[in-house]
Amino acid sequence: MAANLTKQILEEHLAEGELKPGEPISIHMDQALLQDATGTMALMQFEELEVPRAKVQRAVQYVDHNVVQLDYKNPDDHRMLQALARKYGLHFSRPGNGISHYIHMERFGKPGQTMLGADSHTTQAGCLGMVAIGAGGLDVAVVLGGHPYEILCPEVVEVHLTGALNRPWVQAKDIILELLRRLSASGGKNKVLEFTGPGTADLSIPERATIANMVADLGGTAGVFPPDERTRDWLERQDRGGDFVDVAPDPEAEYDERIEIDLSELGPLVAKPHNPDNVAPVEEVAGTPVAQVCIGSSVNSGYNDLALPGAVLADRGGQIVHPDVAATATPGSRQILTAIAESGVYRQLSDGGVRMLEPVCGPCVGMGQAPPSGANSLRTFNRNFPGRSGTPEDSVYLCSPAVAAVSLLSGKIEDPREYGQPPELLPMPELRPYVDDVHIFAPAEEGDAERIEIPRGPNIKRPPKHTPIEDRIEARVATVQPDDISTGDLAPDGVEVMAYRSNVPAIAEFTFRHRDPEFRGRLKEWGSGLIVAGHNYGQGSSREHAALAPLYLGVKAVIAKSFARIHRRNLIAQGIVAVTFSDESDYDAAEVGQTWTLPAIKQELQDGAETISARIEDTGQDLALAHDLSEHERAILVAGGLLSYLRNRER
Ligand code: MIC
């Protein structure tokens, strides 16, 4: 059978299972990516595996998220991570180098390889033809420990791009927004999107990166652009021509599904609050006042993304960012920062009144630059979940750099096509001179590693302990949540909360703080509880704090209509039962305070029972709950979590 590229890569890395969509498989990982906000817990869990050295070809610890140093907490984390990386064989990218995904694409991504990253947008590396998957910190720790990664074998969807982005002001961001419009935020679940067709050839690597990054926002497992001449050229400019690998889908390769997009027909799109899939044509929202315009983030912080707004400002002869607008720009990496500084783009933006930020995730994760209250913010970012910006009642619109560039002039969302032809961009200087890895520190030699002491600041607490499951679960419903709850509702973004990423007891205090402020109080009073939720529960980020905090608070099980892939796995890895309603209407029977029992949970998991029995004690209603737990996952739950499971297995 003619194999697509994803299937070939998975085949080559298959450790266990059969490559049939929906079947549990495990895959060997070549590379691992960690960032600071997830890396602290990931590496502290790695320490518990007692493996002296990370066992992947390349592992890189970045610092790009928690970079606001309001006090000692974040710098203490950075210091600990640097020492852990040195000791355990990871490269360490110092703060200021740039956004993990952007640097990884520049310096480490390699066609044909696999990567697991403790960040949902790890998918970005698929722009170079890798199968790159986002996961919770514990799963990444386990991969560093030399184990393969467990996942359901994904379907492979061919996204066939025809035509070209030849309409003025239409950009790569519009391609992924179009996919979000068509498929929704959960439409990519358990799917890898492989991009084919003549339309891909014209897309630069950063444009492919924009698309592959936001495959995560479709709930997708990965996005893969088979490598081509553009990939080769990109790697050569990065002084990494030797990393090019000529892998490709077989001629007439088969796919599980096919989507076609004619790029010549696309127009500029905008995702309205509060979900990346709430997509509308720009003309529908044109005229909406905005108090803030932010350009950058892992999806749109490449040279052209910044050069276009720079050129728009310069082209308008002295016009500046509208007085009622605060505008920011973030380069993706030190390389991009140097390029815009040398080409003059930095000056164009700065002269125009754009606030220039350092190369980090920044406002995308609410790390500063929160918008004013009661106002709209327009951002070239990938997510707009409620409150993510740091302002509780925020209203964030997502768009391309083209829409952002024209809107910052008027203080309203504008249709860029009204502006005639786009201006000439200042050309990018030759890349080669800026390629330098002096700020990415190699680990210590193995012989020296043992002596490295790990400094831990007072905010750093060890991960919570796991306890084996009991024969039955009896607990009260601590909250009932609607569809599309994001991990940001559970473990919020922003400077204040994210500073507790290495302190689970402290971060737990913020769980559901906006959605259900009484939730924590109930759990403290009752000692344990259950969460009942709608569809796509736990969408968005990979942050395992969305499972660690409930674990710490005593949550025993989450019963949802459906789960987002990474969060479901994070719950299981932390020993929290994640099951679904067989009959979705049973969700309507759930009320806070009811006592539910799962009377034979341990036995049913051990036996591999098809359904899990449950009972609402208050009404006497019996429920049959469904699950898609693999044999391993059932064993993980019985052991009380992935670490205990691995420990038991090794005994
Ligand atoms: C995100 O974009 O939501 C984040 C912040 O990068 C997260 C990681 C985190 O919460 O630390 C992600 O995408 O996984």
Residues whose N, C-alpha, C, O or C-beta is under 5 A from the ligand:
A	BS01	MIC	A37 T38 A118 D119 S120 H121 V365 S541 S542 R543
